[in-house]
Amino acid sequence: MIRVMTMKKRWRTDACLVLCGVLIWFLADAGRIRAAAGEALALCANSVIPALFPFMAVSALLISMGFGEWISPHFAGWMTLFNLPGTASPAVLLGLIGGYPIGARTAVGLYEKKLLTAGEAERLLAFCNNSNPVFLISVLGTGLFGSFRAGVWLWLIHILSALLTGLCFRGTTAEICQIRPKIRFAPQEISFAPAFVKAVQGSVSSMLSVCGFIVFFYILASPLARLAAPAGPLLVGIVELFSLTPLLPANRLGFVIAAACAGFGGISILCQTASVLDGSGLRLRSYFWGKVLQGFFSAALAAAAAFYVL
């Protein structure tokens, strides 16, 4: 017990020292910090908020209106591939089309409505939280590689790597049967107006959190952007995904790095997901290892497809 308390105290001391170093850096290089923060805020205003906020609001409204109960019978057969009930399908679908962190937010909503057990929700988190197709197809594909086709391939690779990750986290049927209680769903009369207001207000709060993480990690990643490729883009992508786009080379190596970093999501997305899970009782561990595995799958698939795509 004393050893554990000593380790915790040492960890806090080390963390405080690191934060003091970061604060000194911010003060000593205030001009560049302000410039990086301005760039990050412009990125949020011009790209992140328009791409994510509508999906966040609509996905939250769908869950409130009973979308999970309605769609679950239609996808129950597909979800058995992952040893999950059909009620998990909205998180997978919305996560694939809505972008980070909508998949995680939807999974938490399903768990809080008791449509999933804690074990199911945590295994679902390993593969349901994914990048926005607009970012992959438009920003990376058309904007960086000058090819709509390359963007579509990045999205397809992203989807396939997520599904492969889900298969790796499916567990065994015996385990699922032991931990999953039988849940009966009762129809609920939900008024549209209160559900709409709550969805928009919740999405505004989540969007502020997302943008806050992007600005902070964009600043932290700014020194890494000065490193030469491939180290610079790769390290920046590991820290903050949206900061990656101006640094990637428009070649096969850049294609592989883009796929890998989009699959992993970055430390910024990890923190955003942690904030989504806060208070839900769900653990972050499965999500973290799922994203690491998805990053490796994405890199391997992109390396195999790069000679055909570019």
Salt bridges, closest charged atoms under 4 A:
GLU69 OE2 - LYS113 NZ 3.57
GLU120 OE1 - ARG180 NH1 2.75
GLU122 OE1 - ARG283 NH2 2.89
